[in-house]
């Protein structure tokens, strides 16, 4: 079999203790493998792709799968500055500005300070989404359809909450036939 059982090779472990190791050394024979998980930052990426997800989202997904009937509460701590930064970078650069008139380029100027401030307001409970800007789009058959355009900060918060918290919870509930239009679109 070329790839065995599709699992990674076991960690290489020294068979004999090292020579001249002082008594009481922490690792006399190097008899342990490295850590299995990345114990660093909670939202570090497994790969350098936008499709990869944060460890926080993965932990939320695992908790939702482990205890499907349990209510998940107190999840706001998963909204980190990194999650907000990822959400900002996933927004369309040419998206319309909300009522505050702030564009993506304007917000990107001083982004680190802005995200620290936004993160603090979200976690203190001081963040309040401003009202959406109302525009009307003409319909094919005549008339107009109202459209609300959120402010850039609101788009960032919405995206961070959706990607980090809501999607991992709800996708454990979906069945194969729960969203056929998404599956059909994906196959094209």
VEXSE-476308 format. One record per residue: residue in one letter; x, y, z of N, C-alpha, C in turn. Coordinates in steps of 0.2 Angstrom, whole numbers, plus 2048, in hexadecimal, padded with zeros to 3 digits. Each point is the difference from the previous one (the first is absolute). Layout:
BEGIN
AXYZXYZXYZ...
//
This chain:
BEGIN
X8047FA8007FC806800804806800X7FF8057FC8048067FF800804806X7FA8028038008048057FE7FD807X8007FA8007FE7FC8067F9802802X7FF8018067F98018027FE808800X8048047FC7FF8077FF801804806X8047FD805802804806807802800X8018058038078028018057FB803X8068007FE8057FC803800802808X8027FB804801801807806804801X8008048058068048028067FC801X8068037FE8067FC800802801807X8027FA8048028018078077FC800X8048038048077FD8017FF7FA803X8047FB7FE8007F98038047FF806X8068048008047FF806801807803X8018008078018078038078037FDX8008078008068037FD8067FF805X8068007FD8067FF804801807805X8037FF8058028058057FB805802X7FA7FD8017FB804802800802808X8008068028018018077FA7FD804X8017FE8067FA7FD8047FB805801X7FA7FE8007FA8058017FE8047FAX8037FF7FA7FE8047FB7F97FF7FEX7FD8057FD7F98007FF7FE7FB7FAX8057FF7FB7FE7FC7FB8067FB7FFX8017FB8048067FC7FF8017FC7FAX7FB7FE7FD8007FC7FA7FC8027FAX7FE8068017FC8037FB7FA7FB7FEX7FD7FE8057FB7FA7FF7F88037FFX8008067FE7F98027FF7FF8047F9X7FA7FF7FD7FF8047FA7FE807801X8008047FB7FE8078017F9801802X7FD8068017F98008027FC7FF7FAX7FA7FD8017FB7FE7FA7FD8067FEX7FE8058047FC8067FE805806800X7FD8057FD8048068007FD804807X8058008057FD803806801808800X8028037FB8018077FF7F9804800X8008047FC7FA8057FF7FA7FC7FEX7FA8028037FA7FC7FF7FE8017F9X8018057FC7FE8007FA8058007FAX8057FC8028057FF7FB7FE7FB7FBX8028017FA7FE7FC7FA8047FA7FFX7FC7FA7FE8037FA7FE8048007FAX7FE8057FB8038007FA7FF8087FEX8048027FB8008077FE7FB8017FBX7FA7FE8017FA8017FB7FB803804X7FC8047FC7FA8038037FA7FB802X8017FA7FC7FA7FB8028017FD806X8078008038017FD8067FC804806X7FF7FD8057FC803805804801807X7FE8048048038018067FF7FA805X8057FF8057FF7FB8047FA801805X7FE8068017FA8018047FA7FE7FCX8008017FA7FA7FD7FC8007F8800X8067FD8008007F98007FE7FE807X8028038057FE7FE8077F8801801X7FE8057FD7F88018017FD7FA7FCX8027FF7FA7FD7FA7FC8007FA804X8067FE8038017FA8047FB800806X7FF8058037FC8018067F97FF7FEX7FE8037FA7F97FF7FD7FF7F97FEX8057FC7FD7FF7F97FE8007FC806X8048018058007FC8067F9800804X7FD8068017FA8008047FB8047FCX7FD7FD7FB7FB8037FC7FA804803X7FE7FD8067FB803803802806805X8068018018028048058008087FDX7FF8048048008077FE807803801X8038037FB806803800800807802X802802805800807803807803801X8008068018078048018057FE7FBX7FE8017FA8057FF7FA8038067FEX7FF8068038038067FD807801801X8037FC8058078008018047FE7F9X7FC7FC7FC8037FD7FA8018067FBX7FD8068018018057FB806804802X8067FE7FD8068038018028067FBX8058038028028057FB8027FD7F9X8037FA8018027FC7FA7FA7FE7FCX7FA7FE8037FA7FF7FD7FD8067FCX8018068047FD8067FD8048027FAX8077FF8008048017FB7FF7FC7FAX7FF7F98017FE7FC7FB7FA8027FCX7FB8028047F98027FE8018067FBX8048058038018067FC8047FE7F9X8047FC8008047FE7FA7FC7FC7FBX7FA7FD8037FC7FC7FB7FA8057FDX8008068037FB8047FD8028037F9X7FB8017FC8018037F9803807801X8068017FC8038078017FC8057FDX7FC7FE7FB7FC8057FC7F8801803X7FF7FD8067F98008027FE807802X7FA8018007FD806801801802807X8018068028008038077F9800803X8008008067FA8008047FE807802X7FC8018057FE807802806804802X8057FD8038068048028058027FAX7FF7FE7FA8038027FB8087FD7FFX8017FB8058077FE8008017FA7FBX8058017FC8027FB7FB8057FB802X8017FB7FD8057FA802807804800X8028047FB806803800801804806X7FB8048028018058058007FC807X7FD7FA8018007FD8068077FC800X8037FE7FA8067FD800806804803X7FF8077FF8058048037FF800807X8057FE8048007FF8077FC7FA802X8007FB7FC7FC7FA8028017FD807X8067FF8028027FD8067FD804806X8008068007FD8048057F9800800X7FD8007FA7F98007FF7FD7F9803X8037FB7FE7FE7F98028017FF808X8058038038017FF8077FA804803X7FE8067FE7FB8048027F97FC7FFX7FF7FD7FA7FA7FD7FF7FF7F9805X8067FD8008007FA8057FE802807X8038058027FE8028077F9802801X7FD8047FB7F98028007FC7FA800X8017FB7FC7FC7FA7FF8007FC807X8067FF8038017FC8067FD804806X8008078007FD8038067F98017FFX7FD7FE7FA7F98017FF7FE8077FEX8058047FE7FF8077FE7FF8017F9X8017FB7FC7FF8007F97F98007FEX7FE8057FC7F98007FE8008017F8X7FD7FC7FD8008017F87FC8067FEX8038047FC7FC8067FE7FA7FE7FBX7FB8047FF7FB7FE7FB8037FF7F9X7FD7FB7FC8027FF7FA7FE8067FBX8048017FB7FE8057FB7FB7FD7FBX7FB8037FF7FA7FD7FB8018037F9X8017FB7FC8008027F87FA7FB7FDX7FE8037FA7FB7FC7FD8037FE7F9X7FE7F97FF8037FD7F97FA7FF7FCX8008027FA7FA7FF7FB7FF7F87FFX7FA7FE8007FE7F97FE7FF8007F9X8017F97FD7FE7FF7F97F98027FEX7FC7FE8047F98017FF7FD807801X8048048027FE807802800800808X800806803800801807808800802X8008018078078008038007FB806X8067FD8018027FC805804803805X7FE8018078048038058067FC801X8068038018067FC802804804806X8017FD8058048038068077FF7FFX8048058018087FF7FF803802807X8037FB8038028008078078047FFX8028038068068048018067FB7FFX8068027FF8057FB7FF8027FD806X8008038068017FD8067FB7FA802X7FA8027FE7FA7FB8018017FA7FCX8038017FA8017FA7FB8067FC803X8058038038057FD8037FE7FB806X7FC8038047FD7FD8067FC7FA7FEX7FB8017FB7FC7FB7FE8047FA7FDX8058027FC8047FB7FD8047FB805X8038048058037FC8057FC7FC804X7FA8028027FB7FC8047FE7FA7FCX7FE8027F97FE7FA7FC8057FB7FFX8068027FE8057FB7FE8037FC806X8008048068047FD8057FB7FC805X7FA8028007FB7FD8057FA7FD7FDX7FC8037FC7FA7FE7FD8017FA7FBX8048017FB8017FB7FB8027F9803X8058008058027F98037FA7FD804X7FC8048037FA7FD8047FB7FE7FBX7FE8047FB7FA7FE7FC8027FA7FBX8068007FD8027FB7FB7FF7F9803X8017FF8077FF7FA8037F97FD800X7FB8057FF7F97FF8007FE7FE7F9X8038027FB7FE7FF7F98017F97FEX7FB7FD7FC8007FA7FD8028017F9X8027FA7FD8028017F97FB8037FBX7F98008027FB8037FC7FE806803X8038038057FD8068038028067FCX8048007FC8028067FC8027FE7F9X7FB7FD7FC8027FD7F98028057FBX7FE8078018038057FB807801801X8028008068088018018037FA7FDX7FE7FA8028037FA7FD8008007F8X7FB8027FD8008007F98048057FDX8018068048048057FD8087FE801X8017FC8058077FE8028027FB7FAX7FC7FC7FD8027FB7FC8028037F9X7FD8067FE8028037FA8078017FE
//
